[in-house]
Each structure stands twice: as structure tokens, then as C-alpha cells.
Amino acid sequence: MGVEIERKFTVKSLPENLSDFPCRIIEQGYLNVVPAIRVRREDDHYYMTYKSRKGFGSDNNSANVPDGNGEIGKTEYNLPLDKESYEHLVAKADGKVIKKKRYLLPINDDAFTSAFLSANTEAADIMKKLVIELDVFEGAFEGTIIAEVEFPDEDTAAEYHPASWFLEDVTGDYKYSNAHMSSM
């Protein structure tokens, strides 16, 4: 079990050198939306994921909505699948199967203030590990572009300054969750 702490943004413009960065091909279907139970193919890897708000078994409307206390984490479990199991389960998906390309970009240089970096002894390690996951959707959701950054803790997430090419912070806005999009 883990806790996923991420912030999500719409994008006003794509980086010019996008093809220079690693890219993963993702296809995923949802067997359930609340809590989110999805099966995913990421390149040649297959797995099932369970996501809910941090309170296991929460009856909240969304696995992606903050709890009102500013917490943005979600409980997340991953279970490996083989290709045959994935294909069997994705065929049972409710709604639309999501297809997207995920580009992995380095975190923006101005992501944190110098005061935060100075006060945080692990700052150099944090900066090395953080990436921007840029999802460029295809198929039914072509034209949708979302950037996500996953953080080691809520304090770091709160201190993050978005990249200049981000538009709106949509963290916790259910309509930007893949689970919700699949049901549209």
C-alpha cells in the first residue's frame, strides 16, 4: 500500500522539445469509478490499481477530491497482471478505455523557493527524483493534455511552484480524473 500525493494541472502550451523526453504508451480501463479500480497497460507492463481517499473505504464521491483539510493524498494499491489477465479485464471496463502518451519531463528549475531548498536538507534529492508526467490523450479524449507531479509528502506538494507552461491547478477537481473521464 502507498499514498499517492500529486498535483494536477491543465497545460497552456507543450514544450517545444517534447520528443526528446522518454514516453510511455498507456491504455487503461475502469472496472469501478468510486473507489477507482482500473487495469492498465503501460508499454509492456500490466497491472490493476485500487485508489481511494486516504481513509480506506471512504464513501466520498471521488477518489480524487481533497477531504476539506487540504489533504491531497490517495491510498493506492497496485497488483501485477499478465497480458492475458489485462486483456480479459479491460474488455469488462465500464465506459471508455483511455489511451494516452505519457512524457516524463524534468521538474521545472523554479519549482521551489531558495528558502524552501535551504531549509530542507533533502532538497537536492527531492529535485532529482521529481518529474512532470505530461499526459497527451488520444482517441475519445484527443486534445486533452494534463500534467501531474507526484511528491514525497504534502509539505513539498504545497511548496511547489508550477511550471510556466502550466495553466490551471486542477488538483482535486474530479472532472480531470481519468476515472471520471472514462465515464463521460
C-alpha positions in Angstrom: 0.0 0.0 0.0 1.1 3.5 -0.7 -0.2 7.0 -0.6 -0.1 9.0 -3.8 0.4 12.7 -3.3 0.1 14.6 -6.6 -0.9 17.9 -8.0 -2.5 18.1 -11.4 -2.6 21.0 -14.0 -4.0 21.9 -17.3 -1.5 22.9 -19.9 -1.4 26.2 -21.9 1.4 25.1 -24.3 3.5 22.0 -24.9 7.3 22.1 -24.5 8.9 22.5 -27.9 11.3 19.6 -27.5 8.7 17.1 -26.3 10.1 14.2 -28.5 13.4 14.5 -26.6 11.9 13.0 -23.5 11.0 9.5 -22.5 7.5 8.5 -23.5 5.3 5.7 -22.3 2.2 4.4 -24.1 -0.7 3.9 -21.7 -4.1 2.2 -22.1 -6.4 1.8 -19.1 -10.0 0.9 -18.3 -12.0 1.3 -15.2 -13.9 -1.6 -13.6 -15.2 0.7 -10.9 -15.0 4.5 -10.5 -15.6 5.0 -6.7 -13.4 3.7 -5.4 -11.3 3.6 -8.6 -10.4 0.2 -9.7 -8.5 0.2 -13.0 -6.5 -2.1 -15.2 -3.6 -0.5 -17.1 -1.1 -1.4 -19.8 2.0 0.8 -19.6 4.2 -0.2 -22.6 4.6 -4.0 -21.9 3.7 -3.9 -18.2 0.2 -4.8 -16.9 -1.4 -4.1 -13.5 -4.5 -3.4 -11.6 -4.8 -0.4 -9.3 -7.1 0.4 -6.4 -7.3 4.1 -5.4 -9.4 5.8 -2.8 -9.1 8.8 -0.5 -6.7 8.2 2.4 -9.4 6.9 4.6 -9.7 3.3 3.3 -13.3 2.5 2.3 -14.3 6.2 2.2 -17.8 6.8 1.0 -16.8 10.2 -0.6 -18.0 10.9 -4.1 -14.5 10.8 -5.5 -11.1 9.2 -5.1 -9.6 12.5 -6.2 -11.3 15.1 -4.1 -9.4 16.6 -1.2 -11.0 15.9 2.2 -11.6 19.5 3.0 -8.5 19.7 5.2 -6.2 20.4 2.2 -5.0 16.8 2.0 -4.4 15.7 -1.5 -3.2 12.1 -0.9 -4.9 8.9 -2.0 -4.5 5.4 -0.9 -3.1 3.3 -3.8 -2.6 -0.4 -4.2 -1.0 -2.0 -7.3 -1.3 -5.6 -8.3 0.7 -7.0 -11.2 -1.2 -8.7 -14.1 -0.1 -10.7 -17.1 -1.1 -9.7 -20.6 -4.0 -12.2 -20.8 -5.5 -11.1 -17.5 -5.2 -7.5 -18.5 -7.0 -8.2 -21.8 -9.7 -10.2 -20.1 -10.3 -7.4 -17.5 -10.1 -4.4 -19.9 -12.8 -5.9 -22.0 -15.1 -5.6 -19.0 -14.3 -2.0 -18.4 -17.1 0.4 -17.8 -17.2 3.4 -20.1 -14.4 4.4 -22.4 -10.9 2.9 -22.4 -8.4 5.7 -22.0 -5.4 5.9 -24.3 -2.6 8.4 -23.8 1.1 9.1 -24.2 2.9 10.0 -21.0 6.0 12.1 -21.4 8.4 12.2 -18.4 10.0 15.7 -18.1 12.4 17.0 -15.5 10.9 19.2 -12.9 11.0 22.9 -13.6 14.1 24.7 -12.3 12.0 27.2 -10.4 9.8 24.6 -8.7 10.8 25.6 -5.2 11.9 28.8 -3.5 15.5 29.0 -2.4 14.3 29.4 1.2 12.5 26.0 0.9 15.5 24.4 -0.6 17.8 25.8 2.0 15.6 24.7 4.9 15.1 21.2 3.5 18.2 19.0 3.9 16.8 16.5 1.4 16.1 19.2 -1.2 18.7 18.1 -3.7 17.4 14.5 -3.6 13.8 15.8 -4.0 14.7 17.8 -7.1 16.5 14.8 -8.7 13.5 12.5 -8.2 10.6 14.7 -9.2 9.3 14.6 -12.7 6.5 16.1 -14.6 4.2 13.5 -16.1 2.7 15.0 -19.2 -0.3 13.1 -20.4 -1.3 13.7 -24.0 -4.6 11.9 -24.6 -5.6 10.1 -27.8 -8.8 8.6 -29.1 -12.0 9.7 -27.5 -10.1 12.3 -25.4 -7.8 13.7 -28.1 -6.9 17.3 -27.4 -6.9 16.8 -23.6 -3.5 17.4 -22.0 -2.8 17.1 -18.3 0.4 17.5 -16.3 0.9 15.8 -13.0 3.7 16.0 -10.4 3.9 13.4 -7.7 5.5 14.4 -4.4 7.1 12.6 -1.4 4.9 14.4 1.1 2.1 17.1 1.4 4.5 19.8 2.5 6.6 19.5 -0.6 3.5 19.4 -2.7 2.2 22.6 -1.1 5.6 24.4 -1.7 5.7 23.5 -5.4 5.6 26.4 -7.9 4.0 25.2 -11.2 6.0 25.3 -14.5 5.4 28.4 -16.6 3.7 26.3 -19.3 1.0 25.1 -16.9 -2.3 26.8 -16.9 -4.7 25.9 -14.1 -4.2 23.9 -10.9 -7.0 21.3 -11.1 -5.8 19.1 -8.2 -8.8 17.5 -6.6 -11.2 18.6 -9.4 -13.0 15.4 -10.1 -13.7 16.2 -13.8 -10.0 15.9 -14.5 -9.7 12.4 -13.0 -9.2 9.6 -15.5 -11.8 7.6 -13.7 -14.4 10.3 -14.3 -13.3 10.9 -17.9 -13.8 7.2 -18.7 -17.4 7.5 -17.7 -18.1 10.5 -19.9 
